[in-house]
């Protein structure tokens, strides 16, 4: 594989699609999910992230099938999904369609009946009574001890297994900040001795960008949710965005309106955002970040998926209503150079700064103008001014062409979004 595929330009133009294998199809297997790959390719998906594919601990199991995140063996396949050859075939098919595939890596803890509990007791944390312990209130897992050098070496060897055996393209690292940064430094060095990889961390610690290409934008999601509930202002959301712009150069934030945790435990994007769900989804593609689509958002899926039990996504109404919506966004993200340059966001003052957020991005002759009404107020007439506003633009969703001037007026309805590009 050429290293050039993981340049900053590639990362800045990419997107991630999270795959909940158990719930994706009636069969809940790799082979059944693979039938969706051509559809996802057509939708513009670049990186597939599979939730953990390893076997699930039976001891202290939650629900009937248990949590993906209670691993019982780091180098085996969850038999729910198929076998190792099925997974290899899935990776191969994804690569043939020019998609990358990363796997969820749960390094902080294992399930109670992982083989290491019998073979390497000292690889785990213990309480005062000498029992396995866990620090965060998760009933089905126990914490690993990263003071132990042998544990570190074994964990890295397990990660290397999936690169060597299956040719995966990277890792989404669960609760990455609970694992020491110096471990991830070593892991990246040893794993990338095999091939270049993409690294995504579930954390918001700027220092972790020493290793990771992207980290979660939890603060943005929580701020937008509070905005919808009336507990925060649009300025509070902008403050979070400013904080992210102070991250190390080249650091990417993963923006999302749903993921497996949010959907199952806190509600779908429609529960959180209501009629603004698509408005916030558009924002995740045109701001400087890497956007995430969760399994079924293209339907759209309107239900919370059970976490520990079978609860399949209902793909009855294919083609899905929002596939073209996401295709337009992924295509703009991957093709327009204005969205691939991270430092070129020009926030434009409006007549309603407490409700309307507008910005212009440009790179050479390429431009993207994005305007959002983050309120339930109609007929907000805003005048925008910028010398680069002049020119011929195309509306992303209607394909209508517009000739704009350096001073231009727009009228927005409640929760409306306008994306113009050239």
N, C-alpha and C positions, 0 to 999 in steps of 0.2 A: 504493500500500500504506500502511496506517495504521502509524504509528510504534509504536502501543500494542502491536503483536504482539511487540515485542522488549523489553518491560518485564522487570524482574527476576522478577516473578511468573511470566511466561511461560517464561523460561529455567529457573527452578527447578522447573517442572512438566514439563519437556520430556525428550526422550531422543533419541539418535542411533543410526542404523542404518547401518553401513559396508557399501558395495556394492562387491564385487570383480566388475566387469562381465565380465572375461575368463572367470572360472570359474563365473559364476552360472548359465549355461545352456549347452546344447550349441552354440548359435549364437554365444554370447559377444557379443551385440549389445545396443544400447539398446532396440531394438524387442522383442527376446525378453525382456529384463528387465522391460519395461513391463507385461507380462502378470502379473507378480507384484505390481504396485502395489495392486490391490484387497485382496489377501491381507495385505500389510503394513499397509495402512490398518486392516483389521479387527483386526490384532494390536496396534494402538495406536501405530505408529511416527509420530513427529512430524517428525524431520529426517533426510533421506537424505544421506549423505556418499558421493560417488562418488570412488573412487581416481582418479588422474590420467587425464584423457580426451584428452590431447594425443598427437601422434605420438611414436614411440620411435626414438631414434638407432640407426642400423645399424652405425656404426663402434664397435668394442669392445663390441658387444652381447653380453649374457650369455644363454646358452641359445638356444632357437629363436626365441622371441618377444620376449625382452628385458624389462627392468624398466620399469614405468610411470614410474619416477622419473628416467629418462634422456631428458628432453624434447628433441625436435629442432625444435619450433615451438610457441610459446606461444599462437598464435591459430588453430590448426587442430585438427581432430578426428582421433584415431587411426582409420585406416580399418578396423581390426579391428572397431570398434564400430558403424560406420555413417557417416553424414555429419552436417553441421551441422543440417540440417532434422530428422533423426532425434532429435538431442539436444534441439532446441527443443521437439519434440513431447513428449519425455519430461518436460521441465520443466513444460510446460503440463499434462500429465496429472497430475503430482504436485500441482501447485497446485489443480487441480480437485478433488482428494481432500483438500485442506487440509493437504498436507504441504509442508515446505520442502525445498529441495535446495541443498546446498553442494558445491563441488568442491575437490579436493586441489590445492594450489598449491605448486610446488616452486621456491622463489625462490633458494635458495643455490647451485644448480649447474644446468648443462644437460648433455645428451649431447655427444659429441665432434663430431657433424656438424650441430649447430644452426647456422642461417644466420649468427648473430652471430659465429661463429668466423672466418668469411671477411670479413665486413663491418666488424666492430668488435673487432679483436684486443685493444684496450685495455680492453674491458669484462670481461676475464678476468684471473685471477691467473696469474702465471708463476713458474717456478722460476729458479734461478741461471743456467741455460743458455738461458732464454727460452722454454721449453716450457710449454704449458698444464699446470696442476697441480691436485691435489686433496689435501685435508689429512686425510681421515678413512678412507682405505683402501678407498674404493669404486672399483672398476676401470673402471666404464663412464661416469663423469661427470667434469666439470671445474668448478672453482669460479669464480663470478662476483666481480667487483671492485666492492664497494659504496662505494669511494672515488670512483668515477666518477659524476658527476651525470647524465650522459646515460643511463647504464645504469639508474639509478634511475627516471628519467622514463619510459624505454621500458617498464620492468617494470610500472609503475603503469598505463600506457596499455594494456598487455596485459590486466591485471586488469579494467580498466574495460570492455574489449571484451566479456567474458563477461556482465557485468551489462547493458550496453546491448543486446547482440545476443540474449541468451538468457534474461534476467530471472532469473539465479541469485540465491540468497538469502544467499550468504556463502562463506567460504573456510575449509578446514582447511589450515593452513600447515605444511608439512613442515619439520622441524628448524628451527623458527622462531628459536631462540636463536642460530643461526649467522649470522643476518642482523641487522644493527644495529637496535636498537629505534627509532631516529629514522626509519628507512625505513618501518617499519610504521605509525608515527604519521602520516607523510605519506600513505601508501597508504590508510589508513582514512579520513582526511579527504577525499581526492579521490574515493574509491570511494563513500563515503556521501553525497557531493553528488548522487549519482544516486538512491539508495534506502537505507534502513536495512538493515544486514546482520548476520549472525551470524558471529563470529570465533572459531575454535578453533586453538590453537597446540600443536604437538608440542614442548613444553618444560616445564620446572619452575622457571622463573625468576619470582619474584613480581612483579618490576617490569614484566614483559610484560603484566600485567593492565591496565596503562595503556591498552592497545589491545584485548587479547583478552578475550572473555567467559569463556572456559574454557581451561584448560591441562591437560596430561596428569597423571595420578596414577601415574607410573612407580614412585615410592617405595613407594606402597601395594601395588602389584602385586608388586614384588620382596619386600617384607616378608612378604606373605601366602604367597608361594611358599617363602620360607625357613622360615616357620612350618610348612608342610606337610612340609618335609624335616628338621625338627628343628633347624634352625640359628638360629631366632629364637623368641621367646616372644610370646604374645598382647600383653604389655605393649609390646613393640617395635612391633607394629602400631598400638597405641593412641597411641604416641609420634608416629608419622607423622601420624595423624589430628589430633593436637593441633597439630602443625606447620602443617597445612593450615588449621586454624581461625585461625591468626595471619596468614593472607594478607590482602591489602587487602579492605575491606568490599565485598561483592557479587561477589567472585571465586569462580568455580566451578571445581571440579576434575572432569576426565573420568575416571570409574572404569570399569574393564573387566576381564574375565577372559580375553578373547581379542581380537586384532585381526590385521591382515594380517601384521605383522612377527612377532608372538608365534606365531601359528599355523604359519607357514612355517618359521621358524628355531628356535624354542624349544619348540614342541609345542602340541598342543591343550589346552584347559582341562582335559580329562580326564587328559592326561599330567601336567599340573602339579598339579592339585588332587584327582584321583581322585574318590572318592565325595563329596567336599566341593564339587564344581564348582557344583552348584545352590545350595549354602549361600552361597558367595561371590557368586554372581550375584544372589541376593536382597538381599544387603547393599548392592550397588551401586545398588539402587533405593530403599532406605529411609533411607540415610545422606544427609547434605547434600552433594549432588554432582549431576552429570549422567551418567546411565548410557549405556554403549555396548553395542550388540548387533552382533556381526560376522556377515557372510553365513554362513548355514547353522547358526548356533548353535541356532536353533529346531528343527532336525531331530531330534536333534543331529548335527552333522557330527563324525565321530570320526577324520578323517584330516588330516594336514598337507597343505595345498594347495601345489603347486609354485609357485614365484615367477616363474620365467622361461619356463615352458612351459604348455601347455594341460593342465588337470587339473580337470575340471568337478565341481561339487557334485552329489551324487546325490540328486535330489529324488524318489526312487522311492516313498517311503512317505507321500506327502501324503494326509491332513493330517499335518503334522509333529507329533511327539510333544510338543514343548515349546511349541507355539504358544499354547496356552491358559495355560500357565505364565507366559509373557512377557506375554500379554494382561492377566492379572490384575495383574501388576506395573506395566505401563504405565498401566493404568486407575487404580490406586491413586495412582500418582505424579501423574497429571494432574488427578485429581478431589478428592483430599483436601488441604485447606488446611494441615494439619499438616506436610506434606512440602514445602510451598512457602515456608515461613518458615525462613531459613537458620540463625538464631541460637538455636533453641529446643531443642537436643538436651540431654536430661537423662540422663546416664549413671547407671545404677542399680547399686549394689554387689550382688554375688551371693555365695553361699557358696563359689563356685568361680571366683574372679576370674582364675585362670590358664587357665581353659578356656571359661568362659561370659561372653559380652558381651551386656549388655541395656541398652536405652535407650528413653526415652519422648519422643515429640515431640508438641507440641500447638499449636493455633492456634484461639482461641475455644473452641467446643464440639467441635472436631475433634481427635482423638487417634490416634496410631499407636504401639503398643508392639511392639518388635522384640527377640527373644531368640535368640541364636545359641550353639550348642555347637560351638566350634571345636576339637574334640578327638574321639578315637575311644573315649571313655569313655561307657558307658551308665549310665542311671538316675541322672543328676545332679539331685538335688532342690534347688531354689533358692527361697529366699524373697525376694520383691521388695517394697519399701516405698516408696510415694509417695502423697501425698494425691490426686493426679489419676488414680491407678489405678482408683479406684472408678467403676463405671459399666457400661453394656451395650456389649459389644464383639462384633465378628464376625471369625471366623478367615478370613484372606484366601483360603486354599487349600481349606478344607472348607466354608466358608459357615456353619459352626455358630456359634450365638450363645452368648455367655458373659456372666454377670454377675460382675464382679470387685469385690474389696474393696481398700481402701487398702493392706492387707497381703495378699499373694497368693503361693501356692506353686505352682511349676511343676516338672515332671520332664521332663528332656530325654534323648533317646537320642543315640548318637554322630552327630555332624554334623547334628543336627536344627536346624531353624529354625522359629520361631513368629512370625507377624505377625498382630496383632490391631488392628482399627481401629474407630473410631466417629466 
